[in-house]
């Protein structure tokens, strides 16, 4: 009911009563009794003060409630830009001058035939153009720009119109959009928004489970994204004084779960071994068929998937970084709730997917929050005192992914937690009913539970890297570069990741943070036919390893959860 009313309450677990992040306070009115999950997730004091979990309580009358700030889903800092590869524009749509004589009794040819005769590169006219062809030509006095895509007339525009393209990177938590001048290859505007599906589950498994329950749930998730995309398109067009119908071509990149939800494909099998997608190949579909409100004749090109949890966004990241063209051995990571990692061994590509969880998005962390104003993003312990920075310079209200990573690294480097992650007895550590915790600022602390969450996330990522190295018979020291992509990867402190053993202990100058490489890859595929073909080739030649099926997986993972540099050991070495 809160969601339907526009109140965006956080729900990391997708409404299962597990994360405890949707706390509300009932001020007046009758409700259903407390559930077992509420007794487990709320403190005695919170229960006395009528706090409830929004996903567990049912209203039995009109209610007056208070939603604490920490329970609201706040706007997140989104990473839009990244390192761009120069490319000569060669889009799939082309513009041709069209001048024809008005119809007459002496020359009664059908309109479509007249147009195709005039345009040598046009073999057919789309039904969307035919529906408004006469009206459009008359309004333009029979003088127009004809937009042709692979021999098909897809739009009739006023002379000298801008030819615009749209690139979209649809992530689990964030959506990045770009409008591009197709002829010049220039980005006219970029903008990011939160994925409105977040309240229905922040990780791929929770969202799959939600969409698999009932067809209407999958439809609801799809409609949420489509509405968000159209709103984003309208907002971007308004800022550059363009009409959405000027957008003549679009490219979308996303992981396989978002790919299937967006296209209305069933996702249930993606959550069941062997995690086979319904469709892996690239796809071209009319914009209207997927609900995008751009030029009626425009197509949407969706980059190919590689495997169950490695989608077109991973292909786009490889495309944007030129990973497959390196002569040496290079590693690339796109870090998020699901982290994709690719090793390029002289152009031979091997990828894995790691369930790194929501810790780096602030999820499952006691005082965790997304990267928005007031979030602690940097932490240092200097001379026995905690120093921190917040996003926007605001008063601290929580801690985001980069901040919790910094905090854990500082605790480890200062001997406050040991290699196993156990919080020691220390003058800066206090004991509570729930266990030990380290105070950062005001009520914001790092708890023993927070440490364990980071251990699982960092263990998953370092395991993925080590599996890739082992499977390709590559030593850590052979790596010539490590590319880090994604919003979290942009803002995290690489030295902290090395300190806790999440990334290999290599010189920091070998690490390159490239921003939203998936979004950059989407733009490349939008403005260049050659890059679109390269994306298909990348997907075809990338070898995928299902990490859980690797015999040494459990040994590597168990070792990788320890803090510090546990790299380069022999799998058979139990020491």
N, C-alpha and C positions, 0 to 999 in steps of 0.2 A: 504493500500500500504506500509506503514511503517513496519507493522508486516511482510509482505511478504518479505521485504528487510532485515529483521533481526533487525530492530530498535524497541526495547522493550519499548514502551511508556505506562505509567501507565494509566489504565482505570478502576477505581473502579466501575463505574456505568454500565459498559458493553457497552459504546458507545452511551449513551442516552443524553449526554450533561448536566448531572446533577451534577457531582462531581467537575468539573473544574480542574481536575488534569492532563489533557493531553494538556497543553498549549504549543504552538510552536510559533516561530516568523518567519514570512515570510520576507525574505531578498530580493528576486527578483522573478518575475513571476506573472501570472494572476490567480486569484482564484474566487470562487463563492462569492456572497455577504454575509455579516455577517448575521447570523440567530438570531432570538429572544433569543434563549438560550445563544448565545455568548454575546449579549448585557447585559443579566442578569448576566453572569458568569465572565465577564472581566471588569476591571476598565476602566475609561475614558483614563487614561494614557497608559494602555496596548493596548487599541484600537488605540490610536494615534501612538503607536510604532509597529503597524501591528502584534500584538499577535492574535492568533486564537486558537480555540479548535480543536484539530486534528480530533476528531470524527464528527465535523460539517462542516469542510471546504472541498471543492472539487477542485482539480487542473484543471485549464483551459489551462495550458501550462506547460512547464518544470519549476520546482520551485527550488529555493535555500532557505532552511529553517535552522533555528537554534533550536535545542531541548535543553531547559534548563535542568540542572542536576536534578532539582526536578521533572521534568516530566518523567524521565527515571525510569523504573522498576529495582531497584537495587537488587543485590543478598542479600538474607536475612539470618540472623543467624538462623540455624536450630538446633533443639534439637533432637539428635539421641538416646542418651543413657537414661536409666532409671534404677530403682531398679529392679534387676532380681531375680526371684524365682529359687532356685536350682531344677533341674529336671533330672532324669535319662534318657538319650537318648533312645528313642524307636520310631524311625521314621517309616513312612509307607512304605519306600523302604528298601530293604535288598539286600546285595551283596553275591553272591555265586560263588565259583570257578567252572569254566566250562572247562572241557577237553574232547574233542571228537576226534575220528579218522576221518581222511579225507574220503570223500565218495569214494566208489569203485563199480565195476560191481557186485562183489559178495554180496554186502550189499547196494542195491540201495534205501534205505529209504529216504523220503523227509527230508529236512534240519530241518524244524520246528518240525517234529516228533522226530527226533534225539535229539534236544535240550530239548524238554519238557520231554522226557524219562529220560534224564540225570539229570534234575532239578526236584526233587520230589515236590517242592513247586510251580511249574509253571504249569499252566493249559492251557495257551494260549499265543500267541506271538502277540504283537501289530503290526499293519500294517506298522508303521514307522520303526520298527526293521526289519521286513521281507524285506523291500525295500533295505536294505543295509546289510542283514545278511551274504550272501556268501562273499562279498567283505571284510567285517569286520573280519570274522573268518579266512579267508585266510591271511589277513594282520597281524593277531595276531598268526599265526601258530597254529590255532585251540586250543588255550589256552587263556582264557579270564575270566573277571569278568562279571557275568550275574546279572543284576539289576532287581529285581522282586518287583512289587507293587500289593498287594492283588491278588496274583496268576497270574499276567500278566507280561510277560517279556517286559520291556520298554527300555532297553539299553544293548548293548554289549560294554564293556570297556576293556582297557588293564589291565593286572593283577596288583593288588595293587594300583589301581587308587583311588584318593580321591572321596568320595561321598559328593557332595556339595548340599546345599539347599539354597533357596532364600526366604526371607521374605520382604514384601513391605507394607508400610503404606502410602496410597494415600490420602492426605488431600486436602482441597480446595486450599490452598496456597503453601503447601510444600509436597514433596515426600521423604520418608525415606526408604533406602534400606539396607539390611543386607545379607551377604553371610556367611553361617554357615557350619561347618564340621558336617555332620549329625551323624557320628559315635561317635564323641567326644562331640558334643553339644556346641562346641566353636565357637564364632563369629570371623571370619577371617578378616572381613572388614565391616565398615558401612559408608554410605555416604548419604548426603542429597542434593536435588536440588529443585528449585522452580517449581511449577506446571505451565506448559506453557499455561494453560487455563485462567490464571489470567486476561489477557487483555480483555477477553470476559465476565468478570463479577466476582467480588470477593466474592459475597454471593450466597447462594444456589438458591434463588428466581431468581436473575438475570441470573444465568447460566441455570436454568430450562427454563426461557423465551427464551433465546438464542437458546437452543437446540430444543425447541418446534416450532420455526418458520418454519424451513424447515428441511427435512431429511439430506440435505447436511451439514447443520450447526451442527447437532448432530454428523454426521460422521467426520466433521472437528475437533470437540472437542475430539472425541475418538482417532483419529489419532495422535493428538498432544500429548496426554498422552502416547500412545503406543510407539511413537518415543522417548519420554523422558525416558520411562522405559528401552527400549533397549539400549539407550545411557548410562544410568546409569549402567546397567548390564555390558556393554563392559568396561566402565571405572573401575568399581570395579574389574572385572576379570583381567584386565591388571595390576592393582596394586598388585595382589596376584599371578600373573603369572599363571592364569588358563584360560581354554577355556570355553566360555559360555555353550558349550555342556556338560561340566562336571556337570552342575546344573541339578539335577535329580528330584527335587520336589520343589514346590513353594507354599507359602501361601500369600494371599492378604487380607488386611483389609482396609475398607473405609466406608464413610457414604453412605446412600442409593442413593443419587444423583450421587456421583462418581461411585458407584457400577453399577447403571443402565447405565451411560454413557460408562463405560469401557466395559460392556458386550453388548452394542448396544441395550439396552432395552429402550422403550419409557419412557420419564420422565414427560410428561405433567401432568399426574394425580397426581404426587407427589406435584404439586403446587396448587392443587385444593382440597378443603375439600371433603372427610375425609382423604386425603393424603395417599392413599393405594398404596404400592409398587407392582410391577408386581411379584416379587419374594422375599420371606423372608428367606427361608430355605438355609442351606449351599449348596454349589455347587462345583462339581469337573468337570473341563473342560480341554481338552488338551491344552497345551501351544500354539501350532500352531494355534488353533482355535481362540485365542484371540490376536494373533500376537506377542507373546513373543518368542524371539529367544534364547532358551535354548536347552537342550537335546530334540531331536525331539519326543521322546516317553513320555516326562515328562507331568505331570498333574499340574494344578493350583487349589489349594483348596481355596475357597473364604468363609470366615466366614459368618454366618447367620446374617441377619438384625433382628431388633426387631419391628420397626414401621416406619412410613413415614419419619421422620427425625432423627431416632436413628438407626444407622447401625452397621456393623461388627466391626468398630473401637471402638465403645462403649462396645461391647461384649469383645473385646480384652483387653480394659482397666480394666474391671471387672475381667477378667481372670488373668491378670498380677498382680493385687493388692490383689488377694485372697479376694476380697470384700465380696463375698457370704459365706465366711467361718468364718466371725467375729461373736463372740457371742453377742456383744453389738450392739449399734446403731452407724453406721458410714456413713458419707457422702463422696461422691467422685465426683469431677468435672473435666471435660476436657474443658478448656476455649478456645474459638476461636470465629470466626464470627458466628458460631452456637455452643452454649455451651450445652453439655449434662451433666445431673446431675443424680446421682443414690443414693438412700438411702437404706442401708442394715439394716434391723431391724431383728437382729438375723438370718441373712441369707435370709430373705424375701426381694426380690429386687423390687424397684419401681423406674421408671425413667421418666424424663421429658426432653424436648428439648426447649431451649430458643434462640430466635433470638436476640443475643447480638450485632450483627452488626459489622462493620469493624473498630470501633474506636480503639480497642486494637491491630489492625494491622497497625495503623497510618492512617486509612481511615476516610474521612469526618472531618479531623482535619486540620486547616489552614496550619500549618507547619509540618503536620504529614508525617511520612515515615516508611518504614519497618525497622526491627531491623538489620541494616547493619552499616558498618563503618561510623562514623560521626554522628550517631543518638544519641541524648541525652537520656540516659536510667535511670538516677537517678537524682532527684532534691530535694534539701533541702533549706529552708529559715532560715538562722542563723544570728542573730543580724541585721536583716533588710537587709541582702544581700543574693542574690541567689547563691547557690553552685550547681554544676552539674558535672556529669561524662558522657563521651561519649563512645560509643562502639569503641574499638581499640585505644582510646586515641586521636582520630583525632579532628580537628577543627569542631565545631558543624555546621551541615547543615540542621538539622531538628530534630524532636522529635518522638520517637517510642512509642509503647503502654505502656511499663512499665514507661517511662518517663512522659507521659501525665497523667497517673494514679498517680504517685508521685506528680506531679505539682498540680493537682486538690486537692489532700489530703493536701498538704502544704498550699494552698490557704484557704482551709476550716479551718484547725487547727490554722492558723494565723489571722482568722477573716476577710479575704479579700473577701471571698464569704460567703453568709449565707446559712441556711439550704435549702432554696428554690433554691439555685444555682445562685442567683443574685449577680453580681459583684458590690461591694460597691465602694463609693468614697474613695480612699486611695492614699497615697503618692506614692505607687508603681504601681498604675493603671493609665493608660493614656487614653484619649478619642480620637477616630479617627472618620472619616466619617462613618465607619461601626459599630461603637460602642466602648465599653470599651475593653481594652486588658492589659494583664500583661506581661511585658518584662522578658524573661529568659536570652537570650544571643543574641547580635546583632539584626538581624531582626526577630529572632525566639520568638514568643509570644504565650500566651494562651489567646484566645478570649472568649467572652461570648458565642459564638456559639460552641466553643470547649467544654465548660462546659456542655452545653445542650446535646451534643453528648455522653459524658461520663455518664451523668445522665440517658440517655436512656439505655445504655449498662449495667451499674451497676444495674439499676432498673429491667431489664429483668432477670439478674442472681439472685438477691436477691428474686425476685418474684418466680422464679422456686424453690429455696430452701424452701421458706415459704409455697408454695403449697404442696411440698412433706411432710413437717412437719405436716401441717394441715391434709392432707389426711391420714396420718398414725398415727394421734393423738399422735405426738411426740413433746415435748417441746425442745427448743433450748438447754437448760442445760443438756438434756439427751444425747447429742451427745458426744461420747467418742473420736472421731477423725474426722478430715476433710482432705481428700486426694485431692491434687491439681495436675492434670496432664496436659501435653501439653507444647509446647514451651513457650507460653506467661506465663503459670502458673509457669514455672521453673524460669523465670527471674523477675517476678513481686515481689514487696515488700509486703508481707502479711499484715504488719502493716498498709500500706496505704489503702488496701482493707477494713480492719476492720474500719479504721478511717472514711471512707466515707459511711460505711454501706453496702458495696457490699457483704461482708461475715459476718457471725455472730460475735458479740463481745465476743469471747471466748479467753482464754489464748493462747498465740502464740505457746506454746509447744504442743498444740493439732493439729496444722496444719502440714501436711507433704507434701512437694513438691517432686514428684517422677519422673519427667522427662517424656519422651515419653513412657507412659505405653501402648499405642496402639501398638507401634512397638515392645515392649517387649512381649506383648500378641501374636503378629504374630509369633515371634520366638518360643514361647512356643508351639504353635499349629504346628509349622514346625517340631520340634524335638521330639514331644511326642504324640503318639496316644491317650493316656489318656487325655491330655490337649485338644486335638481336640474334643473329646467326651464331655469334660466339657464345652467347648464353646457352643456346641449345647444345652446342658442342661441349661446353663445360659440364652440363648436367649429364650428358651421355658418357663422358669419359671419367667422371668422378666415382671412385670406388667407395662404397659405404660399408662401415663396420658397425654391426649391432653390438654395442659395448658390453652388454650383459652376457652375451654369448661367448666372449673371450674367456678361455679357461683360467687365465691368471687374474681375472677381473676382481674377485673378492680380496685376493691378497694385496693387489695394488691399492684398492680402495681403503682397506683397513689401515695400511701404512700411510696413505695420503691424508687421512684425517688428523694425523699428528701435526703439530705446528713445527716450523723450522724447515730446513732444506733436506727433504728425504728423496733425493733424486739420484738416478743413475745406479740404484742398487740392483743386485741380481734377484730375480723373482724367487729363486730357491733359497735365498738367504733369509733366514727367520730371525736374525739377530737384530 
